[in-house]
């Protein structure tokens, strides 16, 4: 069915790592070609990621966005084309108390802190060093007390067996209703736990972006590839995941496309008219 709506009325947003590209492998050429073609037709395309502006900015020379990007897991919206911050919800100042306790009690755990646009290592670990090297990120090694406020992101990095006790400790402190209770503790992967303000997520970031752009939920197509994308996907009108996403995430989607490295994002952009047309027809039928 031919899509009767203007492409500019829609927003296509996808997560970065594991969906649009794969760190260590790169971005499929097919995805890049599809993005350029979609934008040339007047489409709104952007990303939603846990990365900071500096981490994403190194792609900007060759990866185009036609809408502001959602960064730091929903707490920061940045327009790379205008080089302008549109929204910022930094971590509460009590995060310093959390980090100081972790520094004292868990000496083996590395700590990465983002104070936009700068990236700091408050304590180096093998996992922090690997991450900075893999993503080719410039960073400053500094004591936590010397890192300027506000902080936009804190990540604890260590082997999985060392993060387990930290998670248990954070959960216990959270129940005691102290400064730990201001935050959520998200297990990003086997070797990292990220802190974000309670109530914030990629989903809240997407809703904020839609408000800024005056685009309704029904006109948002979101593409994800990990459990961390679940709330972003729930905030979209059409939910899509790549084939290598976890099975329990794929089960909740409207559509599954090719894997990340086979160009799943390109599947969506190349079939945009058909996908939107099908959902417009479904709405009419209902």
Secondary structure, DSSP 8 states (H G I E B T S, - for coil): ----S-GGG-EEEEETBTTTEETTTEE-HHHHHHHHHHHHTT-EEEEE-SS-HHHHHTTTTTS--SS-EEEGGGTEEEETTTTEEEEE----TTHHHHHHHHHHH-TT-EEEEEETTEEEEEE--HHHHHHHHHTT---EE--GGGS-S---EEEEE--HHHHHHHHHHHHHHHHTTSGGGGEEEEEEETTEEEEEETT--HHHHHHHHHHHHT--GGGEEEEE-SGGGHHHHHTSSEEEEETTS-HHHHTT-SEEE--GGGTHHHHHHHTHHHHHHHHHHHHHH-
